[in-house]
Amino acid sequence: MNLNKKVEVEKILDKALKLLDDEIIQRTIDLPIREATASFEFHKVEHITYKRFIKETGKFIQHIYLNGLKTKQKLTQKQAETEAIAVLELDYQNAYGKGFYAAYLDSRNNNSDTLEFILNQISELIVQKTRDRHVHWVITTQIQSLDWHIRCSIVETFQRLQSLNLPQTLKNCPPAMLADHLPDLFKVLITADNTITNLTTTDIAIHTF
């Protein structure tokens, strides 16, 4: 690799890693959503009806999307209720079931703090959803649009700079074999403790290595 190309690759890698830095993500994504969650006001009730559950979760979504997201969204009550149902249906899960109806049944618990628990769960689901969208944007705009040779050089540089954090399998893998799997290498840095261990057991790892 000549000097100019090496400098270019290191700049690309440095920019992507800065955009994926966990402290920056926490400050720009997690914190605003959690602050908006803390500022939301609702009246506790002992028993919540189906209609009230949809209305309150919708109002909560309205509040978060307007006050907690970088790109603010002003939803109507109906739009917010539809979004609340979609968020819960896709990602909510308890020990006995998953989806919107599982969340509603949880809200029927006699404990008056249950709705607050559900709203906090929705908040964390939005945090994760927004994080995932950010990671996808970074990888799509900074990495996947590059030509194959540049991606090979990025893998090589990544292996060199992250040598202490990577398992032997990844350190020794030819860059050409990993060039199409750069998103997975970047995700290693986002959840390093868990992902590095699991990466070699994924379908990609099995077929690649």
SELUMNU-300762 format. One record per residue (C-alpha): x, y, z; residue number from 1; residue in one letter. Coordinates in steps of 0.2 Angstrom, whole numbers, plus 5000, padded with zeros to 4 digits. Layout:
residues N
X:Y:Z:NUM:a .
...
//
This chain:
residues 209
5000:5000:5000:1:m .
5008:5017:4995:2:n .
5008:5031:5008:3:l .
4994:5041:5000:4:n .
4982:5027:4999:5:k .
4987:5022:5017:6:k .
4983:5039:5023:7:v .
4967:5039:5014:8:e .
4961:5022:5021:9:v .
4966:5028:5039:10:e .
4956:5044:5037:11:k .
4941:5034:5031:12:i .
4942:5021:5045:13:l .
4945:5035:5058:14:d .
4930:5045:5053:15:k .
4919:5029:5053:16:a .
4925:5024:5071:17:l .
4922:5042:5077:18:k .
4904:5041:5071:19:l .
4902:5024:5080:20:l .
4910:5029:5096:21:d .
4899:5023:5110:22:d .
4902:5039:5121:23:e .
4896:5050:5106:24:i .
4881:5038:5103:25:i .
4876:5039:5121:26:q .
4877:5058:5121:27:r .
4868:5061:5105:28:t .
4855:5047:5105:29:i .
4853:5038:5122:30:d .
4853:5054:5133:31:l .
4841:5065:5124:32:p .
4828:5050:5123:33:i .
4830:5046:5141:34:r .
4829:5064:5146:35:e .
4813:5066:5136:36:a .
4806:5050:5145:37:t .
4810:5057:5162:38:a .
4800:5073:5157:39:s .
4784:5064:5151:40:f .
4770:5066:5163:41:e .
4755:5054:5165:42:f .
4742:5050:5178:43:h .
4744:5034:5187:44:k .
4728:5023:5187:45:v .
4726:5006:5196:46:e .
4717:4998:5182:47:h .
4720:5003:5164:48:i .
4708:4999:5150:49:t .
4713:4994:5132:50:y .
4708:5011:5125:51:k .
4718:5020:5139:52:r .
4733:5010:5136:53:f .
4734:5014:5117:54:i .
4731:5032:5121:55:k .
4744:5034:5134:56:e .
4757:5024:5124:57:t .
4753:5035:5109:58:g .
4755:5051:5119:59:k .
4772:5045:5125:60:f .
4778:5041:5108:61:i .
4772:5059:5103:62:q .
4782:5066:5117:63:h .
4798:5056:5113:64:i .
4798:5059:5094:65:y .
4796:5077:5097:66:l .
4808:5080:5111:67:n .
4820:5065:5111:68:g .
4825:5063:5093:69:l .
4839:5072:5084:70:k .
4827:5073:5069:71:t .
4811:5079:5078:72:k .
4795:5072:5072:73:q .
4778:5079:5076:74:k .
4765:5065:5075:75:l .
4746:5066:5077:76:t .
4739:5057:5091:77:q .
4733:5043:5078:78:k .
4750:5042:5070:79:q .
4758:5041:5087:80:a .
4746:5027:5093:81:e .
4750:5017:5077:82:t .
4768:5019:5080:83:e .
4767:5013:5098:84:a .
4758:4998:5092:85:i .
4771:4994:5079:86:a .
4786:4997:5091:87:v .
4778:4985:5104:88:l .
4772:4972:5091:89:e .
4790:4971:5084:90:l .
4801:4971:5099:91:d .
4792:4970:5116:92:y .
4795:4954:5125:93:q .
4792:4947:5143:94:n .
4794:4930:5150:95:a .
4778:4923:5144:96:y .
4775:4931:5127:97:g .
4780:4945:5115:98:k .
4772:4959:5105:99:g .
4759:4973:5108:100:f .
4746:4961:5117:101:y .
4760:4955:5129:102:a .
4763:4973:5134:103:a .
4745:4977:5136:104:y .
4743:4962:5148:105:l .
4758:4967:5158:106:d .
4750:4985:5160:107:s .
4734:4976:5167:108:r .
4745:4971:5182:109:n .
4737:4977:5198:110:n .
4753:4987:5202:111:n .
4750:5005:5197:112:s .
4768:5007:5192:113:d .
4766:4994:5178:114:t .
4762:5007:5164:115:l .
4777:5017:5169:116:e .
4787:5001:5167:117:f .
4780:4999:5150:118:i .
4784:5017:5145:119:l .
4802:5014:5150:120:n .
4803:4998:5140:121:q .
4796:5008:5125:122:i .
4809:5021:5128:123:s .
4823:5008:5128:124:e .
4816:5000:5112:125:l .
4817:5017:5104:126:i .
4835:5020:5110:127:v .
4840:5003:5102:128:q .
4830:5006:5086:129:k .
4838:5024:5084:130:t .
4856:5017:5088:131:r .
4853:5003:5075:132:d .
4847:5016:5062:133:r .
4863:5026:5066:134:h .
4875:5012:5064:135:v .
4866:5007:5047:136:h .
4868:5024:5041:137:w .
4887:5025:5045:138:v .
4891:5008:5037:139:i .
4880:5012:5022:140:t .
4888:5029:5019:141:t .
4905:5027:5025:142:q .
4910:5009:5020:143:i .
4898:5000:5009:144:q .
4899:5013:4995:145:s .
4918:5010:4994:146:l .
4926:4999:4980:147:d .
4932:4982:4984:148:w .
4950:4986:4984:149:h .
4948:5000:4997:150:i .
4938:4989:5008:151:r .
4952:4976:5008:152:c .
4964:4990:5013:153:s .
4952:4995:5027:154:i .
4951:4977:5033:155:v .
4970:4976:5033:156:e .
4971:4992:5043:157:t .
4957:4987:5055:158:f .
4966:4971:5059:159:q .
4982:4980:5062:160:r .
4975:4994:5074:161:l .
4963:4982:5083:162:q .
4976:4967:5084:163:s .
4974:4966:5103:164:l .
4955:4965:5103:165:n .
4952:4952:5089:166:l .
4952:4933:5090:167:p .
4966:4924:5081:168:q .
4954:4919:5068:169:t .
4950:4936:5062:170:l .
4968:4943:5064:171:k .
4974:4929:5052:172:n .
4960:4930:5040:173:c .
4965:4937:5023:174:p .
4958:4954:5020:175:p .
4950:4949:5004:176:a .
4939:4936:5013:177:m .
4933:4950:5025:178:l .
4930:4964:5013:179:a .
4912:4960:5011:180:d .
4909:4958:5030:181:h .
4916:4975:5036:182:l .
4899:4979:5044:183:p .
4902:4964:5056:184:d .
4919:4970:5060:185:l .
4913:4987:5065:186:f .
4899:4980:5075:187:k .
4913:4971:5085:188:v .
4918:4989:5092:189:l .
4900:4994:5096:190:i .
4897:4979:5108:191:t .
4915:4973:5110:192:a .
4913:4961:5125:193:d .
4899:4951:5117:194:n .
4901:4953:5099:195:t .
4920:4948:5097:196:i .
4916:4931:5106:197:t .
4900:4928:5095:198:n .
4907:4934:5078:199:l .
4916:4918:5074:200:t .
4900:4907:5078:201:t .
4889:4917:5066:202:t .
4883:4911:5049:203:d .
4895:4923:5041:204:i .
4910:4917:5051:205:a .
4906:4899:5048:206:i .
4905:4902:5029:207:h .
4919:4914:5028:208:t .
4932:4907:5040:209:f .
//
